[in-house]
């Protein structure tokens, strides 16, 4: 319904996204001496990912906190952790979506307020302020297990059917050409 909770969700989504984009760009500036458009956009996406579970339950100050966290934590995973472990994540899917989504679910349990959503006083009153964070952590654990098991099963099926990596020649030539017979960049 188009009510106060929906308007608040619009505001918190927009605010957290803007803050996250700015914070990511600032982190890049301090790290590399300059910010990039790609970093700003990655920060915006991270902000959207992290704030999504919380939009109907947080106020403006909560969305700013989420925006700062969304700008820093996924940036750290996309720049530092990926380099330390050397995993292949060209699109920063793990750092932005897996880490960001987990962070957002956790912060929802901390920042949710009944001032925004009355359901926290009615339907969820048994857990708010007592065990909401614990319930969020249980949900995060179940989601992680399902995601890891599901991804592993899918990876094994794909590996058995067609392989997970392209041939070395196809990689050298470029996957746009080898898989789609197109050139992504024509100079």
BAFI-3210 file (N, C-alpha, C; in Angstrom, 3 decimals, decimal comma, padded with zeros to 6 digits):
// residues 187
n [1|2|3|4|5|6|7|8|9|10|11|12|13|14|15|16|17|18|19|20|21|22|23|24|25|26|27|28|29|30|31|32|33|34|35|36|37|38|39|40|41|42|43|44|45|46|47|48|49|50|51|52|53|54|55|56|57|58|59|60|61|62|63|64|65|66|67|68|69|70|71|72|73|74|75|76|77|78|79|80|81|82|83|84|85|86|87|88|89|90|91|92|93|94|95|96|97|98|99|100|101|102|103|104|105|106|107|108|109|110|111|112|113|114|115|116|117|118|119|120|121|122|123|124|125|126|127|128|129|130|131|132|133|134|135|136|137|138|139|140|141|142|143|144|145|146|147|148|149|150|151|152|153|154|155|156|157|158|159|160|161|162|163|164|165|166|167|168|169|170|171|172|173|174|175|176|177|178|179|180|181|182|183|184|185|186|187]
n.u [000,836|000,362|001,560|002,743|004,900|005,745|006,545|008,614|010,308|011,067|012,508|014,567|015,862|016,843|018,478|020,398|021,609|022,776|024,577|026,217|027,386|028,880|030,597|032,027|033,383|034,954|036,503|037,910|039,314|041,027|042,459|043,593|044,196|042,480|039,056|036,713|034,344|033,275|033,704|032,052|029,565|029,545|029,449|026,903|025,281|025,972|024,925|022,167|021,830|022,518|020,706|018,214|016,886|016,132|014,577|011,810|011,808|013,603|014,782|015,751|018,297|019,185|019,374|021,497|023,585|023,581|024,237|026,879|028,151|027,627|029,135|031,737|032,285|031,620|033,351|035,852|035,909|035,811|038,167|040,356|040,055|039,450|041,843|043,667|042,829|042,699|040,561|038,439|036,485|035,202|033,099|032,635|030,673|030,506|031,627|029,963|027,238|026,890|028,319|027,327|024,488|024,309|025,321|023,338|021,053|021,837|022,211|019,602|018,356|019,525|018,982|016,248|013,145|010,221|009,057|008,968|007,726|004,854|004,299|006,367|005,714|003,405|002,899|005,483|006,293|007,263|009,915|011,285|013,771|014,686|015,353|015,623|017,948|019,213|017,347|017,570|020,216|019,933|018,327|020,127|022,119|020,704|020,102|022,707|023,616|021,747|022,327|025,056|025,018|023,169|024,479|026,801|025,773|024,653|027,020|028,453|026,756|026,848|029,592|029,815|028,247|029,146|031,485|033,274|035,051|036,101|037,842|041,396|042,208|039,797|039,450|041,680|041,137|038,816|035,706|033,432|033,795|034,310|032,079|029,794|030,211|030,639|032,027|032,858|034,059|034,839|037,409]
n.v [-001,180|002,288|003,900|005,427|003,782|002,840|005,246|005,923|003,764|004,348|006,720|005,844|003,975|005,538|007,381|005,736|004,554|006,744|007,651|005,379|005,198|007,576|007,143|004,846|005,934|007,840|006,134|004,842|007,048|007,674|005,326|004,962|007,469|008,667|008,800|006,633|006,339|003,796|002,775|004,505|003,764|001,041|001,352|002,503|000,353|-001,492|-000,114|-000,263|-003,041|-003,612|-002,050|-003,025|-005,245|-003,806|-001,553|-001,066|-000,848|000,864|004,147|007,476|008,010|005,417|004,559|006,088|005,079|002,462|003,090|004,079|001,767|000,089|001,298|000,918|-001,805|-003,771|-002,583|-003,059|-005,880|-006,251|-005,088|-005,664|-008,262|-009,955|-009,776|-010,813|-013,496|-014,289|-015,035|-015,520|-013,063|-011,238|-009,425|-008,579|-009,871|-011,517|-009,855|-007,543|-008,470|-010,955|-010,474|-007,895|-008,331|-010,057|-008,393|-006,394|-007,839|-008,470|-005,885|-004,970|-006,257|-004,891|-002,141|-001,805|-000,215|000,404|002,833|003,371|001,154|-000,232|-002,914|-004,068|-003,714|-005,144|-007,697|-008,728|-008,367|-010,060|-010,598|-008,250|-006,066|-007,918|-010,507|-010,049|-009,568|-012,020|-013,691|-012,713|-013,486|-016,275|-016,569|-015,603|-017,581|-019,883|-019,033|-018,730|-021,413|-022,686|-021,256|-021,866|-024,691|-024,998|-023,565|-025,090|-027,572|-026,776|-025,911|-028,343|-029,769|-028,153|-028,323|-031,047|-031,207|-029,218|-028,022|-025,745|-023,743|-021,859|-022,939|-022,455|-021,172|-019,972|-018,144|-016,538|-015,500|-014,184|-014,135|-012,946|-013,172|-015,970|-017,282|-015,840|-014,832|-012,126|-008,849|-007,118|-004,672|-002,486|-001,163]
n.w [000,000|-000,582|001,709|004,786|005,484|003,005|001,778|003,500|002,982|000,357|000,805|002,584|001,003|-001,133|000,248|001,603|-000,620|-001,980|000,015|000,289|-002,291|-002,317|-000,076|-000,898|-003,100|-001,764|-000,171|-002,207|-003,184|-001,016|-001,004|-003,616|-004,523|-006,260|-007,218|-008,917|-011,625|-011,936|-009,353|-007,859|-008,925|-008,203|-005,453|-005,237|-006,094|-004,094|-001,905|-002,492|-002,325|000,371|001,883|001,175|002,696|004,931|004,418|005,003|007,717|008,976|009,993|008,835|009,974|010,437|007,791|006,892|008,443|007,429|004,779|005,039|006,030|003,856|001,904|002,801|003,795|001,659|-000,268|000,932|000,837|-001,930|-002,785|-001,037|000,326|-001,835|-003,271|-001,366|-001,092|-003,721|-005,405|-008,288|-009,352|-011,318|-011,599|-009,061|-007,577|-005,272|-003,251|-003,319|-003,448|-001,944|000,488|001,002|001,086|003,279|005,284|005,241|006,079|008,682|009,822|009,703|011,830|013,917|013,522|013,074|013,753|015,660|015,363|012,715|011,499|012,517|012,780|014,119|016,726|016,976|015,361|015,597|018,192|020,184|019,635|019,075|020,170|021,911|020,837|018,129|016,599|016,972|015,700|013,096|012,605|012,637|010,350|008,437|008,610|007,714|005,115|004,040|004,139|002,402|000,045|-000,415|-000,627|-002,740|-004,824|-005,056|-005,942|-008,414|-009,697|-009,897|-011,636|-013,960|-014,463|-015,063|-017,374|-019,251|-018,437|-016,326|-016,989|-019,829|-022,812|-023,079|-025,436|-026,236|-024,158|-024,568|-027,089|-026,515|-024,931|-025,989|-028,730|-029,105|-027,926|-028,717|-031,195|-031,622|-031,393|-028,566|-028,306|-030,740|-032,472]
ca.u [000,000|001,090|001,374|003,950|006,008|006,240|007,278|009,854|011,163|011,628|013,501|015,731|016,574|017,558|019,510|021,473|022,303|023,633|025,664|027,133|028,149|029,840|031,597|032,884|034,264|035,923|037,438|038,788|040,192|042,078|043,249|044,309|044,472|041,406|037,827|036,336|032,913|032,927|033,629|030,839|028,427|029,599|028,954|025,450|024,698|026,149|023,940|020,861|021,835|022,567|019,528|016,971|016,107|015,797|013,894|010,525|011,951|014,602|014,557|016,809|019,614|019,554|019,786|022,838|024,499|023,661|024,972|028,314|028,601|027,561|030,239|033,041|032,484|031,794|034,581|036,962|035,912|036,092|039,525|041,381|039,845|039,578|043,274|044,329|042,488|042,936|039,441|038,045|035,175|035,372|032,001|032,521|029,390|030,608|031,857|028,829|025,938|026,893|028,713|026,375|023,192|024,465|025,447|022,023|020,171|022,295|021,931|018,157|018,064|020,038|018,474|014,793|012,467|008,760|008,635|008,766|006,816|004,106|004,316|007,379|005,051|002,248|003,182|006,838|006,652|007,960|011,352|011,902|014,475|015,176|016,036|015,530|019,269|019,421|016,494|018,204|021,406|019,448|017,911|021,361|022,765|019,922|020,295|024,064|023,678|021,009|023,055|026,294|024,657|022,568|025,516|027,690|025,059|024,592|028,375|028,784|025,965|027,427|030,914|029,608|027,634|029,877|032,712|033,131|035,947|036,262|039,165|042,404|042,145|038,592|039,732|042,660|040,430|037,759|034,456|032,466|034,014|034,195|030,744|028,694|030,634|030,510|033,102|032,314|034,695|035,357|038,239]
ca.v [000,000|003,560|004,501|006,013|002,816|002,837|006,501|005,788|002,820|005,100|007,656|005,143|003,368|006,599|007,951|004,754|004,370|007,912|007,648|004,277|005,580|008,591|006,549|003,981|006,824|008,410|005,048|004,704|008,214|007,510|004,141|005,073|008,854|009,180|008,003|006,253|006,210|002,408|002,663|005,200|002,911|-000,150|001,794|002,658|-000,996|-002,036|000,550|-000,872|-004,412|-003,646|-001,435|-003,680|-005,925|-002,919|-000,317|-000,864|-000,952|001,793|005,566|008,129|007,812|004,026|004,422|006,671|004,070|001,387|003,606|004,101|000,365|-000,447|001,865|000,471|-003,254|-004,392|-002,059|-003,794|-007,242|-006,212|-004,631|-006,308|-009,700|-010,636|-009,840|-011,711|-014,893|-014,530|-015,674|-014,906|-012,425|-010,071|-008,478|-008,324|-010,408|-011,963|-008,720|-006,623|-009,096|-011,915|-009,764|-006,806|-008,862|-010,559|-007,208|-005,756|-008,648|-008,311|-004,524|-004,835|-006,667|-003,889|-000,791|-001,768|000,560|000,415|004,178|003,327|000,071|-000,660|-004,380|-004,459|-003,710|-006,043|-009,053|-009,167|-007,791|-011,021|-010,677|-006,935|-005,586|-009,037|-011,526|-009,769|-009,796|-013,477|-014,251|-012,344|-014,339|-017,606|-016,470|-015,476|-018,898|-020,751|-018,533|-019,078|-022,861|-022,966|-020,674|-022,621|-026,029|-024,841|-023,166|-026,243|-028,537|-026,202|-025,928|-029,720|-030,119|-027,431|-028,900|-032,344|-031,043|-028,395|-027,475|-024,436|-022,757|-021,987|-023,371|-021,392|-020,433|-019,136|-017,027|-015,666|-014,830|-013,371|-014,891|-012,331|-013,734|-017,428|-017,758|-015,099|-014,371|-010,675|-008,113|-006,167|-003,377|-002,389|000,039]
ca.w [000,000|-000,619|003,024|005,356|005,435|001,623|001,572|004,262|002,258|-000,767|001,338|003,130|-000,123|-001,846|001,116|001,804|-001,894|-002,195|000,999|-000,041|-003,484|-001,891|000,821|-001,722|-003,867|-000,820|000,170|-003,379|-003,236|-000,006|-001,334|-004,890|-004,870|-007,112|-007,253|-010,278|-011,894|-011,632|-007,903|-007,431|-009,298|-007,345|-004,156|-005,330|-006,107|-002,744|-001,054|-002,762|-001,808|001,835|002,491|000,766|003,735|006,046|004,007|005,662|009,171|009,522|009,762|008,053|010,584|010,157|006,388|006,768|008,998|006,440|003,628|005,361|006,075|002,492|001,142|003,303|003,942|000,343|-000,883|001,535|000,299|-003,372|-003,060|-000,207|000,560|-003,133|-003,580|-000,413|-001,366|-005,135|-006,102|-009,553|-009,223|-012,178|-011,416|-007,622|-007,122|-003,885|-002,361|-003,274|-003,197|-000,827|001,709|001,215|001,510|004,647|006,131|005,319|006,925|010,064|010,287|009,885|013,201|014,860|013,287|012,907|014,791|015,593|014,972|011,271|011,134|013,705|012,879|015,096|018,039|016,991|014,885|015,943|019,495|021,038|019,353|018,932|021,340|022,713|020,039|016,692|015,999|016,964|014,647|011,831|012,450|012,237|008,951|007,650|008,576|006,826|003,752|003,608|003,889|001,163|-001,086|-000,654|-001,118|-004,067|-005,774|-005,250|-006,793|-009,763|-010,264|-010,278|-012,821|-015,099|-014,731|-015,710|-018,686|-020,214|-017,865|-015,686|-017,600|-021,275|-023,265|-023,015|-026,704|-026,208|-023,250|-025,213|-028,178|-025,911|-024,903|-026,891|-030,061|-029,133|-027,553|-029,324|-032,518|-031,646|-030,747|-027,603|-028,510|-032,102|-032,598]
c.u [000,883|000,827|002,693|005,143|006,608|007,039|008,617|010,823|011,822|012,757|014,752|016,547|017,433|018,721|020,681|022,279|023,251|024,820|026,685|027,988|029,238|030,959|032,540|033,877|035,327|036,957|038,418|039,790|041,343|042,979|044,142|044,670|043,459|040,214|037,511|034,819|032,458|032,802|032,377|029,611|028,392|029,101|027,447|024,756|024,814|025,156|022,551|020,767|021,720|021,286|018,240|016,237|015,565|014,846|012,577|010,601|012,901|014,207|015,748|018,186|020,092|020,014|021,157|023,879|024,684|024,445|026,473|028,867|028,631|028,672|031,590|033,238|032,577|033,037|035,789|037,038|036,275|037,527|040,585|041,218|039,988|041,048|043,994|044,074|042,650|041,793|039,018|036,626|035,212|034,295|031,756|031,176|029,444|030,722|030,655|027,555|025,932|027,230|027,706|025,015|023,222|024,553|024,093|021,050|020,546|021,936|020,437|017,772|018,501|019,284|016,959|014,149|010,957|008,229|008,347|007,686|006,152|004,055|005,354|006,805|003,904|002,664|004,531|007,255|007,410|009,473|012,044|012,529|015,039|016,004|015,982|016,864|019,558|018,589|017,068|019,428|021,020|019,052|019,121|022,034|022,032|020,129|021,675|024,179|022,961|021,756|024,303|025,981|024,084|023,589|026,460|027,043|025,014|025,962|028,774|028,018|026,549|028,783|030,782|029,082|028,515|031,188|032,489|033,988|035,962|037,665|040,118|042,373|040,936|038,785|040,681|041,985|039,403|036,433|033,370|032,568|033,741|032,784|029,625|028,979|030,377|031,757|032,466|032,841|035,311|036,111|038,531]
c.v [001,247|004,305|005,086|005,084|002,782|004,107|006,460|004,851|003,503|006,011|006,922|004,475|004,406|007,144|006,989|004,553|005,529|007,952|006,572|004,610|006,588|007,981|005,640|004,844|007,458|007,358|004,821|005,852|008,074|006,326|004,364|006,502|009,453|008,231|007,672|006,198|004,791|002,201|003,322|004,346|001,631|000,185|001,965|001,301|-001,630|-001,403|-000,022|-002,271|-004,420|-003,085|-002,206|-004,403|-004,988|-001,789|-000,058|-000,830|000,067|003,233|006,156|007,917|006,380|003,843|005,047|005,698|002,928|001,851|003,638|002,678|-000,244|000,102|001,318|-001,045|-003,952|-003,882|-002,832|-005,211|-007,255|-005,807|-005,404|-007,825|-010,487|-010,789|-010,827|-013,174|-015,263|-015,215|-014,843|-014,361|-011,115|-009,016|-008,128|-008,777|-010,828|-010,772|-007,810|-007,334|-010,058|-011,214|-008,658|-007,281|-009,382|-009,398|-006,523|-006,520|-008,494|-006,925|-004,260|-005,193|-005,648|-002,563|-000,690|-001,026|000,548|001,806|004,243|002,319|-000,480|-002,174|-004,867|-004,458|-004,705|-007,460|-009,593|-008,744|-008,749|-011,014|-009,322|-006,510|-006,691|-009,969|-011,250|-010,005|-011,291|-014,137|-013,924|-013,221|-015,763|-017,603|-016,355|-016,832|-019,846|-020,335|-018,887|-020,565|-023,202|-022,442|-021,474|-023,996|-025,933|-024,483|-024,320|-027,276|-028,031|-026,240|-027,332|-030,151|-029,438|-028,012|-030,229|-032,187|-030,297|-027,825|-026,080|-023,355|-022,939|-022,491|-022,174|-020,537|-019,496|-017,937|-016,023|-014,845|-013,844|-014,098|-014,260|-012,954|-015,234|-017,923|-017,105|-014,621|-012,876|-010,067|-007,068|-004,764|-003,366|-001,073|000,303]
c.w [000,000|000,682|003,517|005,320|004,032|001,326|002,298|003,548|001,062|-000,284|001,824|002,030|-000,836|-001,020|001,302|000,529|-002,175|-001,251|000,647|-001,260|-003,120|-001,045|000,044|-002,499|-002,970|-000,423|-000,974|-003,461|-002,238|-000,314|-002,554|-005,281|-005,818|-007,030|-008,705|-010,408|-011,573|-010,127|-007,349|-007,718|-008,469|-005,948|-004,147|-005,318|-004,726|-001,779|-001,236|-002,165|-000,288|002,452|002,202|001,894|004,817|005,689|004,713|007,169|009,791|009,236|009,004|008,659|010,381|008,725|006,147|007,309|008,009|005,218|003,860|005,375|004,681|001,612|001,549|003,281|002,583|-000,397|-000,370|000,968|-001,182|-003,680|-002,293|-000,119|-000,740|-003,517|-002,660|-000,739|-002,836|-005,861|-007,308|-009,411|-009,993|-011,943|-009,948|-007,051|-005,662|-002,939|-002,221|-002,824|-002,015|000,485|002,020|001,689|002,931|005,636|006,320|006,195|008,395|010,607|010,445|011,315|014,231|014,745|013,136|014,070|014,571|015,260|013,478|010,910|012,392|013,847|013,879|016,513|018,117|016,621|015,343|017,350|020,402|020,818|019,262|020,254|022,209|021,848|018,542|015,992|015,930|015,874|013,269|011,574|012,066|010,761|008,025|007,517|007,637|005,368|003,218|003,285|002,585|-000,061|-001,427|-001,219|-002,527|-005,132|-006,073|-006,161|-008,230|-010,432|-010,699|-011,527|-014,054|-015,473|-015,459|-017,130|-019,682|-019,691|-017,319|-016,335|-019,109|-021,603|-023,252|-024,278|-026,738|-025,284|-023,885|-026,315|-027,632|-026,012|-025,761|-028,277|-030,064|-028,829|-028,347|-030,743|-032,700|-031,027|-029,841|-027,832|-029,899|-032,215|-034,041]
res [x|x|x|x|x|x|x|x|x|x|x|x|x|x|x|x|x|x|x|x|x|x|x|x|x|x|x|x|x|x|x|x|x|x|x|x|x|x|x|x|x|x|x|x|x|x|x|x|x|x|x|x|x|x|x|x|x|x|x|x|x|x|x|x|x|x|x|x|x|x|x|x|x|x|x|x|x|x|x|x|x|x|x|x|x|x|x|x|x|x|x|x|x|x|x|x|x|x|x|x|x|x|x|x|x|x|x|x|x|x|x|x|x|x|x|x|x|x|x|x|x|x|x|x|x|x|x|x|x|x|x|x|x|x|x|x|x|x|x|x|x|x|x|x|x|x|x|x|x|x|x|x|x|x|x|x|x|x|x|x|x|x|x|x|x|x|x|x|x|x|x|x|x|x|x|x|x|x|x|x|x|x|x|x|x|x|x]
***
